[in-house]
């Protein structure tokens, strides 16, 4: 089982991102369970969502405490929420930021992860460029497919198109593609 | 059709396949997505011959449902938490009148303090209202139970609540099989009401009944629930034959053969418990799991059979009777009268407190060593409780409890 925890703020499509991830996995014939952790459902408040992916049906219903990957949709959470808590020693961290890891000051926190498992992607900027709105979720999923190799980009693309029809879907696919192209695969085989 | 779909949306699609003629509802978290999706299906024309009625409150939602059902329409509604409390009078009326309404409960805690998260306090408050109460373990079962619920309700002329855990199920995206319309049509015949309000052939429904017959009316309501104990497995068998899944029935039993210790639970918790006991199996003792799919009527005989080999039963329940303890476990103790078996009550997950494998396993290790109290509160923050009790002992004007505890969390964090 591969477990992903997504952190962001209300209004950034954090819950939708987990759902898209689950749809992409479903399209590859796998079992996936996406669910939100509803705190206060206010725009701007910290929000967490989760996605489990497995080759067999998933019975577990607890929140994800030891994720294989963490996606941070909003870098302003880095100082406010323990976003990397429980992250597995060979896990992945993907952070939406135009800054470098050094500038974000989180290299120490993630120092133990293997090379290439921690990356930043300017997802908000890519979303503004392609979609016209600062919604970084689709771009981050493109980057997630690249860094982990867990899902084919075509599946992410199809999931986005399934959820968002027409020009909105195409614009989000373009943002995801740009992020996928800009992200280096971690130097090892897919984990699951 | 196999889909990756949200639980709420899947339930709405399943309800639509049952061809309801009236849907009336008032939105409340975590049920909102279900009734929104129902509204969309009516508006888009995908669900034909159905009137979707926006009402101004939950009381109106069930009152309109009562009227529609009495007029012979297959009727559906849904609610949660305070919404169910607000419609309480109508809940009793629907069952008292014997109207086969199907209502989804997106299980949620009851305030105050306000809490939108999952536990079973809401449907528990209506456990004696004369409705059949079914509990879904998974979203697939939630889909399947709704189709069975209409068949059950109409066969017995009794309303049915389908309870599904709020957020944990209602908001989870999963791979689900949504039955085809033709298959549902083959399983569920058109509604043939036992009683219809018809201007062409007028009669009364719901007249006053005095002491001369009220006991008998109530006894017949009890008898109807007892009939359901036979009808529910029959409908499950017919459903399995049509759809190939064994959703529903009275209970699900997991690894109970030769298990001296069995956990009994309801709803979506069962999956986590199964994973927890499977991992615990690596350490040694076998622990079985029983999840109740039907809470009212209470399946006493089926439980006695499922727990025949158990000497220790741990009921993990998401509800609390303050001043006493467990609710499901009390029913279970009654069902096991005369059986040599200890029943422990574990209150867990109130107001959405996550129930994790490590917590369950640590509780089970204590139970296996005989160290678990008769009434245990899983992951209760004892330090927080003791600090507030000390605060209250300091003087009568100790302030509002909920706000005091939030301050305590801010100071001490949420670790015990």
Interface residues (C-beta under 8 A of the other chain):
Chain A: X15 X18 X19 X22 X23 X26 X27 X31 X32 X33 X34 X35 X36 X38 X57 X58 X59 X60 X61 X62 X63 X65
Chain B: X4 X6 X30 X116 X117 X138 X167 X168 X171 X172 X173 X174 X175 X268 X269 X270 X271 X272 X274 X275 X354 X355 X356 X357
